[in-house]
Amino acid sequence: MSIIFFLIGCSVLIALFFLGAFFWANRTGQHEDTYTPSIRVLFEDETIIEDREEEKDVPKREEKN
């Protein structure tokens, strides 16, 4: 029976930790912009294009057998 009280205490502590993390995220502005992430998938990712162009300029290494 004492293990149940221990597990309840642990679950309450974990719940308080996650509640604190949620309030911290709200205070630091994590949930302010909800529109941009939903449309970000529609824009072209420029870093991928730049990486592909750099790969074309780099000569391939010869493998030693």
Stockholm file with secondary structure:
# STOCKHOLM 1.0

chainA/1-65         MSIIFFLIGCSVLIALFFLGAFFWANRTGQHEDTYTPSIRVLFEDETIIEDREEEKDVPKREEKN
#=GR chainA/1-65 SS CHHHHHHHHHHHHHHHHHHHHHHHHHHTTTTSCCSHHHHGGGSCCHHHHHHHHHHHHSCCCCCCC
#=GC SS_cons        CHHHHHHHHHHHHHHHHHHHHHHHHHHTTTTSCCSHHHHGGGSCCHHHHHHHHHHHHSCCCCCCC
//
